Amino acid sequence: MAELANLLFEIQMRPLNQYFRLTKFPVRIGRALDNDIILSDPTISPYHLEIDQHDTGVLLFRNLSRENGSRLNGKRLQSASLTLTQPVNLKLGNRRIRLLTNSMQVAQTRVNNCRGWSRVFCCSFCALSLALITILAFFFEAYLQSIFTKELVYYLSSVMPYILGMLALALLIAGISRLANQRWEFFPALGLVALCMLVPHLLGEVGHALNYLFTANWPLDSLLLLSNFLLIPLLFYSYIRMIHHAEHWSAFGVALLFSAPLLVYQAMDLTDQWTLGHEFTGQAEFNRNLSAWDLRLKPTLNVDEYFAAIEKQLGS
């Protein structure tokens, strides 16, 4: 028999569950303010469920809702009785609830693993340092690409879009984390964005060097495929595992969800490049360089229209 003081009512919420200790029976649950346990969810009826306990320890459940009903361990509930030997799963409207006892085991504590490269997710100094390294890398690239010596302001203006983009993405990811776990995680988000910008840049530089070494294009193409389709989801997966302490499959699903727009764009761009390289077409080369995202106010001139326009301008 489960003693009254040992029964717990768990309301599953994000990011943290709520617990009520049941010290007397019967217990009435609903949205009305005179219930023993008040649930403000709009799918909960004013008086939704009543739980009682027999002298033998058997729990008695009685559904009071006419709107959305109740479910007990996945089955529709009107009235039922059972002995609490393992967690009991309830669903009231859209709210998921469990009945537990003090003796039931809890899940293992998820340890913060702040070692190696993952320190950028839990060390503010490491995240800021990585962001600074990323900015310096783009600054150095702008310096190398300039033919003539420029003023410092020129190089600063060339990296300013990267800085603003990094801050905007970091704030966006931190805001999503705030909604999910009720705390701000700006520096881990900044470290994630810096990794997403720096690593593809470094892989591109390595790819160019390998292309020169092997006198071929496949090294850079292979590294770009790795970066575009594996790197970003892997970094998001690591961030969700470290910051939100999500399970493996949950973290994998959320990482794919956030990476999906970028993956779709990269896939379409790769398809365009493959088509241009293998498909014979009568279109002019400048007209074939358009991507699948062909959003323009005016259509591109074909070759005949182009020469006609040139002759008209020369004649005038």
Residue pairs with C-beta under 8 A, 6 or more apart in sequence:
1 56
1 57
2 57
2 83
2 84
2 101
4 22
4 23
4 24
4 25
4 53
5 21
5 23
6 101
6 102
6 103
7 21
7 22
7 53
7 84
7 99
7 100
7 101
8 19
8 20
8 21
8 22
8 99
8 100
8 101
8 102
9 19
9 20
9 21
9 22
9 27
9 37
9 97
9 99
10 17
10 18
10 19
10 97
10 98
10 99
10 100
11 17
11 18
11 19
11 20
11 39
11 95
11 97
12 95
12 96
12 97
12 98
14 180
14 181
15 180
15 181
15 182
15 244
16 182
20 37
22 51
25 51
25 52
25 53
26 50
26 51
26 52
26 53
27 36
27 37
27 50
27 51
27 52
28 35
28 36
28 37
28 47
28 49
28 50
28 64
29 35
29 36
29 37
29 39
29 44
29 48
29 49
29 50
29 51
29 92
30 38
30 39
30 44
30 45
30 46
30 47
30 48
30 49
30 64
30 65
31 38
31 39
31 40
31 41
31 42
31 44
31 45
31 46
31 48
32 38
32 46
32 47
35 47
39 48
39 92
39 95
41 92
41 93
41 94
41 95
43 67
43 68
43 92
43 93
43 94
43 95
44 65
44 68
44 92
44 93
44 95
45 64
45 65
45 66
45 67
45 68
45 93
47 64
47 65
48 63
48 64
48 65
48 70
48 92
48 93
49 61
49 62
49 63
49 64
49 65
49 70
49 77
49 90
49 92
50 61
50 62
50 64
51 59
51 60
51 61
51 62
51 99
52 59
52 60
52 62
53 59
53 60
54 60
54 81
57 83
57 84
58 81
58 82
58 83
59 81
59 82
59 83
59 84
59 88
59 99
60 79
60 80
60 81
61 70
61 72
61 77
61 79
61 80
61 81
61 82
62 78
62 79
63 69
63 70
63 77
63 78
63 79
65 92
65 93
67 93
68 92
68 93
68 94
69 76
69 77
70 76
70 77
70 90
70 91
70 92
71 77
71 90
71 91
72 80
72 88
72 89
72 90
73 88
73 89
74 89
77 90
82 88
84 99
84 101
86 104
87 98
87 99
87 100
87 104
88 98
88 99
89 96
89 97
89 98
90 96
90 97
90 98
90 99
91 97
110 245
112 122
112 242
113 242
114 121
114 122
114 123
118 238
118 242
119 126
120 126
120 127
120 130
120 188
120 191
120 192
120 194
120 195
121 127
121 188
121 191
121 192
121 238
121 239
121 242
121 243
122 188
122 242
123 187
124 187
126 191
127 187
127 188
127 190
127 191
127 194
128 187
128 190
130 191
130 194
130 195
130 198
131 166
131 190
131 191
131 193
131 194
133 194
133 198
134 162
134 166
134 194
134 197
134 198
134 201
135 159
135 162
135 163
135 166
137 198
137 201
137 202
138 158
138 159
138 162
138 201
139 155
139 156
139 158
139 159
141 201
142 155
142 158
142 159
143 155
146 154
146 155
162 197
166 190
166 193
166 194
166 197
167 190
169 189
169 193
169 196
170 186
170 189
170 190
170 192
170 193
171 186
171 189
173 189
173 192
173 193
173 239
174 184
174 185
174 186
174 188
174 189
177 183
177 184
177 185
177 188
177 189
177 243
177 244
178 184
178 185
180 244
181 243
181 244
185 243
188 239
188 242
188 243
189 239
192 235
192 236
192 239
195 235
196 231
196 232
196 235
199 227
199 231
199 235
200 227
200 228
200 231
203 223
203 224
203 226
203 227
203 231
204 220
204 223
204 224
204 227
206 223
207 219
207 220
207 221
207 222
207 223
207 224
208 220
210 219
210 220
210 223
211 217
211 219
211 220
213 219
225 270
228 262
228 263
228 266
228 270
229 263
229 266
229 267
232 259
232 262
232 263
233 255
233 256
233 259
233 263
234 255
236 254
236 255
236 258
236 259
237 251
237 252
237 255
240 246
240 250
240 251
240 254
240 255
241 248
241 251
244 251
246 254
256 263
268 291
268 292
268 293
269 291
269 292
271 292
272 291
272 292
276 288
276 289
281 288
283 302
284 302
284 303
284 306
286 300
287 300
287 302
290 300
301 309
